[in-house]
């Protein structure tokens, strides 16, 4: 082999177009990267980024419940002629009954959502592990670098396609087409498929000829593995890999099967949701419970204000002081209870849909799976493995079939 050929052999085909950008694999305060030791300190009270407390819908709901309480208090003050005969404790018994049911249903839904989140994350990790294993096995066999690059490129594009598809499903139907075109355009490489052996494009790129085919299929993330397995079989038929009947070829093909199973696991975890009849009833009970608590507090507040304002004969300073204490305690109970119930519902929904609201991948949404970070780690690992293959310390790269 000539010196020029050896130099070409040492040039990694997984070169990175934007090294600085892809080196940014750490997403600050993402849902998976945090210091668990802070959870047992008061520092957890100061955390806001990536938590449920940044959700505007939570604070909007609390504002609406406070408004309901104020309207109820005004109604009691204006309409009730004898507020001392109004027994608000009976309404508290009803809310106590609802709290038990709501807590039970929320617990089941939250547990189910966490399990689905773990299943989705493990599916992505299984896919990425399979891609790493496939690349390592092909490199160990000394397969032609252009073929290794093509296999890994299809595999990584499959992972990107899976990410795009899951994000697109959470968008309104009228926005999906533009989102899909934007994301696929970011993967498009300007060039011809004929020059694939000479390119140094990044691993997550497709060519115009390939995109034209992928545009016609429903799920590119799965169907791309048809190309991968076909290419592996072609490499085996050409003698670049062990023959098809050999166990080694079966091991190589098993990495593709593992990747395919990872994709199916992710899609099943995200697309198969709990029955709507269950979650709809649970959400109704949460909202009804919060409304009942808000109305109960409004009645307590209205009675206390009415007695103090009208100077009722029984409203001695001691009674007024007791009423004010009751109002303060009722305010705390009526605020903390609905706030936590609705916050738990928001947490469960965020975890159950880890790709909702992810049009901007740099935005840290609560419960979001940091797929951008995981993909960048995968690309960096592949580039590092390629660099190690091209710089063996004391031996030459072995080949199953000697290069021509």
GUBA-253712 format. One line per 4 residues: number of its first residue (from 1); their letters; for each residue x, y, z of C-alpha. Coordinates in Angstrom, 3 decimals. Example, Ala and Ser with C-alpha at 12.3 -4.5 7.8 and 13.67 -1.06 7.14 Angstrom:
2
1) AS) 12.300:-4.500:7.800  13.670:-1.060:7.140
***
This chain:
404
1) XXXX) 0.000:0.000:0.000  1.408:3.405:-0.934  2.059:6.231:1.513  -0.827:8.244:0.076
5) XXXX) -3.187:5.317:0.544  -2.045:4.918:4.139  -2.693:8.621:4.778  -6.183:8.277:3.376
9) XXXX) -6.722:5.191:5.545  -5.878:7.227:8.652  -8.357:9.990:7.836  -11.526:9.458:9.891
13) XXXX) -14.643:9.356:7.771  -16.688:10.415:10.777  -15.173:13.897:10.749  -17.297:16.575:12.344
17) XXXX) -18.422:19.647:10.448  -19.126:21.730:13.519  -16.827:20.414:16.208  -17.505:23.228:18.650
21) XXXX) -21.238:22.789:18.339  -21.220:19.034:18.780  -18.846:19.222:21.725  -21.603:20.947:23.670
25) XXXX) -23.048:17.703:24.933  -24.034:18.998:28.337  -27.471:20.499:28.765  -27.563:22.519:31.973
29) XXXX) -30.212:21.397:34.440  -31.771:18.815:32.138  -34.121:16.243:33.622  -31.394:13.571:33.848
33) XXXX) -28.331:15.558:34.969  -28.688:16.789:38.522  -27.012:16.341:41.883  -29.265:14.065:43.949
37) XXXX) -27.498:15.174:47.135  -29.191:18.570:46.863  -32.580:16.905:47.243  -31.946:16.441:50.982
41) XXXX) -30.997:20.085:51.542  -32.888:23.368:51.438  -31.205:24.139:48.123  -34.019:22.221:46.477
45) XXXX) -36.395:25.036:47.483  -34.441:27.501:45.351  -34.415:25.351:42.218  -36.637:26.626:39.428
49) XXXX) -35.116:25.763:36.054  -36.492:22.542:34.666  -39.088:22.190:37.436  -42.854:22.345:37.430
53) XXXX) -42.774:25.783:39.075  -41.902:27.414:35.745  -45.104:26.154:34.109  -47.407:29.086:33.443
57) XXXX) -50.482:26.853:33.430  -49.911:26.003:37.111  -49.898:29.630:38.232  -52.797:30.472:35.934
61) XXXX) -54.904:27.769:37.587  -54.011:29.061:41.057  -55.032:32.558:40.020  -58.386:31.274:38.780
65) XXXX) -59.000:29.382:42.040  -58.161:32.485:44.071  -60.613:34.460:41.952  -63.309:31.836:42.628
69) XXXX) -62.667:32.184:46.371  -62.938:35.970:46.239  -66.153:35.855:44.195  -67.634:33.348:46.658
73) XXXX) -66.632:35.532:49.614  -68.245:38.586:48.034  -71.382:36.571:47.297  -71.648:35.394:50.908
77) XXXX) -71.056:38.923:52.196  -73.717:40.443:49.948  -76.386:37.741:49.763  -76.321:35.930:53.115
81) XXXX) -78.342:37.829:55.703  -77.410:35.694:58.691  -73.848:34.471:58.083  -73.542:33.124:61.651
85) XXXX) -75.978:30.327:60.716  -73.896:29.220:57.739  -72.016:26.036:58.699  -68.954:25.895:56.473
89) XXXX) -67.624:22.777:58.204  -70.062:20.602:56.229  -68.451:21.668:52.975  -65.038:20.780:54.371
93) XXXX) -66.216:17.189:54.905  -67.056:16.911:51.208  -63.616:18.138:50.161  -61.995:15.665:52.571
97) XXXX) -63.797:12.810:50.804  -62.680:14.035:47.377  -59.060:14.426:48.506  -58.748:10.703:49.228
101) XXXX) -60.016:9.698:45.774  -57.941:12.329:43.968  -54.764:11.330:45.805  -55.275:7.667:44.897
105) XXXX) -55.929:8.321:41.197  -53.050:10.794:40.936  -50.679:8.286:42.516  -51.540:5.599:39.970
109) XXXX) -51.233:8.006:37.029  -47.921:9.420:38.250  -46.484:5.921:38.727  -47.596:4.911:35.225
113) XXXX) -46.108:8.083:33.716  -42.731:7.535:35.407  -42.609:3.932:34.161  -43.356:5.064:30.597
117) XXXX) -40.670:7.771:30.862  -38.101:5.184:31.951  -39.157:2.829:29.149  -38.776:5.608:26.571
121) XXXX) -35.344:6.623:27.876  -34.146:3.018:28.036  -35.324:2.511:24.458  -33.188:5.428:23.273
125) XXXX) -30.195:4.144:25.232  -30.680:0.667:23.765  -30.718:2.156:20.263  -27.541:4.154:20.895
129) XXXX) -25.802:1.158:22.469  -26.630:-0.933:19.406  -25.186:1.732:17.090  -21.961:1.866:19.113
133) XXXX) -21.706:-1.926:19.144  -22.324:-2.196:15.410  -19.650:0.406:14.674  -17.134:-1.301:16.965
137) XXXX) -17.776:-4.723:15.399  -17.379:-3.451:11.840  -14.198:-1.586:12.789  -12.782:-4.722:14.431
141) XXXX) -13.411:-6.669:11.215  -11.475:-4.079:9.230  -14.415:-3.454:6.891  -13.966:-0.703:4.286
145) XXXX) -14.256:2.654:5.954  -16.698:4.042:3.420  -19.067:1.161:4.165  -18.662:1.574:7.920
149) XXXX) -19.436:5.245:7.528  -22.524:4.503:5.468  -23.858:1.975:7.995  -23.297:4.278:10.960
153) XXXX) -24.667:7.265:9.053  -27.942:5.475:8.343  -28.120:4.363:11.979  -27.629:7.861:13.405
157) XXXX) -30.046:9.390:10.899  -32.550:6.781:12.065  -32.132:8.010:15.651  -32.548:11.626:14.528
161) XXXX) -35.654:10.663:12.565  -37.123:9.005:15.649  -36.528:12.163:17.659  -38.135:14.341:14.965
165) XXXX) -41.148:12.050:14.709  -41.834:12.075:18.440  -41.516:15.849:18.618  -43.764:16.290:15.594
169) XXXX) -46.556:14.205:17.132  -46.952:16.729:19.959  -47.447:19.683:17.595  -50.739:20.905:16.105
173) XXXX) -51.505:19.237:12.778  -51.065:22.470:10.824  -47.497:22.922:12.120  -46.217:19.387:11.558
177) XXXX) -45.363:19.650:7.876  -43.229:22.778:8.315  -41.508:21.265:11.363  -40.709:18.058:9.470
181) XXXX) -39.291:19.925:6.476  -37.171:22.132:8.733  -35.680:19.214:10.646  -34.928:17.084:7.584
185) XXXX) -33.393:20.082:5.846  -30.935:20.342:8.749  -29.699:16.812:7.913  -29.457:17.319:4.156
189) XXXX) -25.915:17.268:2.768  -25.210:19.170:-0.401  -23.569:16.704:-2.695  -24.130:13.627:-4.776
193) XXXX) -24.489:10.085:-3.537  -21.809:9.115:-6.047  -19.220:10.977:-3.970  -20.124:9.277:-0.689
197) XXXX) -16.794:7.417:-0.507  -14.823:10.645:-0.594  -16.923:12.786:1.716  -15.975:13.846:5.223
201) XXXX) -19.489:14.955:6.151  -20.728:14.531:9.666  -22.308:11.257:10.574  -25.861:12.640:10.830
205) XXXX) -26.317:13.584:7.180  -28.348:12.317:4.238  -28.038:12.945:0.525  -30.679:14.196:-1.873
209) XXXX) -31.123:10.795:-3.491  -31.653:9.183:-0.100  -34.026:11.885:1.109  -36.176:11.437:-1.988
213) XXXX) -36.734:7.810:-0.981  -37.251:8.556:2.718  -39.892:11.183:1.913  -42.108:8.423:0.559
217) XXXX) -42.063:6.193:3.660  -44.180:6.594:6.765  -41.522:5.914:9.406  -37.908:6.449:8.258
221) XXXX) -36.549:5.645:11.717  -37.525:1.985:11.275  -37.222:1.549:7.525  -33.666:2.922:7.454
225) XXXX) -32.581:-0.294:9.104  -33.671:-2.146:5.972  -30.821:-0.330:4.209  -28.459:-1.134:7.077
229) XXXX) -29.175:-4.873:7.078  -29.103:-5.002:3.275  -25.715:-3.265:3.229  -24.371:-5.659:5.877
233) XXXX) -25.544:-8.616:3.802  -23.947:-7.122:0.706  -20.667:-6.657:2.590  -20.832:-10.296:3.681
237) XXXX) -21.535:-11.464:0.129  -18.531:-9.467:-1.118  -16.241:-11.030:1.476  -15.800:-7.859:3.545
241) XXXX) -17.507:-9.550:6.499  -17.759:-13.208:7.556  -20.192:-15.295:5.493  -23.904:-15.220:6.246
245) XXXX) -24.088:-18.700:7.891  -21.317:-17.827:10.367  -22.060:-16.932:14.017  -19.999:-13.748:13.663
249) XXXX) -22.303:-12.417:10.964  -25.273:-13.321:13.150  -23.732:-11.317:15.988  -23.262:-8.300:13.716
253) XXXX) -26.851:-8.550:12.521  -28.078:-8.864:16.107  -26.913:-5.284:16.746  -29.296:-4.110:14.019
257) XXXX) -32.088:-6.164:15.571  -31.350:-4.639:18.980  -31.506:-1.137:17.511  -34.831:-1.907:15.838
261) XXXX) -36.228:-3.195:19.140  -35.083:0.000:20.857  -36.993:2.100:18.330  -40.127:0.018:18.823
265) XXXX) -39.799:0.328:22.606  -39.583:4.120:22.411  -42.568:4.379:20.094  -44.644:2.047:22.242
269) XXXX) -43.791:3.949:25.432  -44.772:7.310:23.931  -47.697:6.381:21.691  -49.514:3.902:23.967
273) XXXX) -51.085:6.128:26.622  -53.366:5.236:29.553  -57.066:4.909:28.641  -58.647:8.305:28.101
277) XXXX) -61.689:7.378:30.201  -59.375:7.016:33.220  -57.248:10.136:32.821  -60.268:12.272:31.869
281) XXXX) -62.145:11.292:35.022  -59.002:11.824:37.098  -58.492:15.325:35.679  -62.152:16.182:36.313
285) XXXX) -61.905:15.042:39.928  -58.740:17.094:40.457  -60.404:20.227:39.100  -63.675:19.620:40.970
289) XXXX) -61.764:19.031:44.202  -59.798:22.248:43.729  -62.989:24.183:42.980  -64.733:22.790:46.065
293) XXXX) -61.765:23.768:48.239  -61.739:27.268:46.722  -65.492:27.668:47.291  -65.177:26.392:50.861
297) XXXX) -62.451:28.920:51.614  -64.491:31.675:49.983  -67.450:30.877:52.244  -65.232:30.891:55.331
301) XXXX) -63.725:34.215:54.306  -67.112:35.723:53.487  -68.621:34.694:56.827  -65.654:36.091:58.769
305) XXXX) -65.736:39.424:56.933  -69.506:39.687:57.254  -69.487:39.068:61.008  -66.684:41.538:61.576
309) XXXX) -68.247:44.194:59.340  -71.794:44.007:60.687  -70.747:43.963:64.325  -72.857:40.929:65.238
313) XXXX) -73.686:40.699:68.955  -71.783:37.437:69.188  -68.755:38.912:67.443  -66.716:39.676:70.545
317) XXXX) -63.001:40.403:70.166  -62.292:36.817:71.202  -64.651:35.476:68.545  -63.223:37.772:65.893
321) XXXX) -59.701:36.662:66.807  -60.796:33.033:66.540  -62.442:33.716:63.166  -59.294:35.350:61.848
325) XXXX) -57.278:32.326:62.923  -59.774:30.069:61.167  -59.487:32.180:58.021  -55.686:32.050:58.105
329) XXXX) -55.666:28.273:58.567  -58.325:27.806:55.889  -56.283:29.980:53.529  -53.184:27.830:54.012
333) XXXX) -55.110:24.588:53.568  -57.059:25.901:50.590  -53.899:27.198:48.921  -51.420:24.400:49.554
337) XXXX) -53.855:21.569:48.820  -55.039:22.594:45.328  -51.567:23.873:44.478  -49.946:20.508:45.203
341) XXXX) -52.720:18.487:43.561  -52.541:20.497:40.361  -48.731:20.499:40.483  -48.719:16.689:40.710
345) XXXX) -51.116:16.519:37.762  -48.809:18.807:35.769  -45.790:16.672:36.708  -47.535:13.478:35.611
349) XXXX) -48.548:15.018:32.272  -45.027:16.362:31.621  -43.472:12.973:32.335  -46.098:11.134:30.287
353) XXXX) -45.299:13.338:27.254  -41.514:13.882:27.387  -41.428:15.437:23.902  -44.333:17.875:24.201
357) XXXX) -43.299:21.495:23.757  -39.867:20.547:22.386  -39.916:22.556:19.176  -36.981:24.479:20.629
361) XXXX) -34.503:21.778:21.661  -32.477:24.262:23.698  -35.465:25.020:25.911  -35.415:23.083:29.161
365) XXXX) -38.962:21.788:29.487  -39.849:19.922:32.697  -39.626:16.167:32.216  -38.096:16.388:28.736
369) XXXX) -35.759:13.580:27.713  -32.485:15.284:26.640  -32.239:13.501:23.288  -30.112:16.269:21.773
373) XXXX) -27.508:15.729:24.481  -27.650:11.938:24.065  -27.283:12.225:20.284  -24.289:14.524:20.608
377) XXXX) -22.677:12.087:23.044  -23.288:9.289:20.538  -21.695:11.275:17.696  -18.691:12.129:19.846
381) XXXX) -18.273:8.501:20.919  -18.376:7.349:17.296  -15.819:9.969:16.291  -13.555:8.965:19.203
385) XXXX) -13.839:5.288:18.290  -12.942:6.103:14.686  -9.943:8.107:15.876  -8.736:5.196:18.001
389) XXXX) -9.123:2.824:15.051  -7.018:5.092:12.848  -4.263:5.449:15.463  -3.410:1.951:16.639
393) XXXX) -0.297:2.084:18.873  1.746:-1.032:17.988  -0.045:-3.040:15.311  -1.704:-2.550:11.983
397) XXXX) -5.433:-2.618:11.438  -6.505:-6.205:10.682  -8.913:-6.849:7.822  -11.238:-9.771:7.258
401) XXXX) -10.631:-9.149:3.575  -7.327:-7.557:2.599  -7.806:-4.125:0.967  -7.330:-4.095:-2.768
***
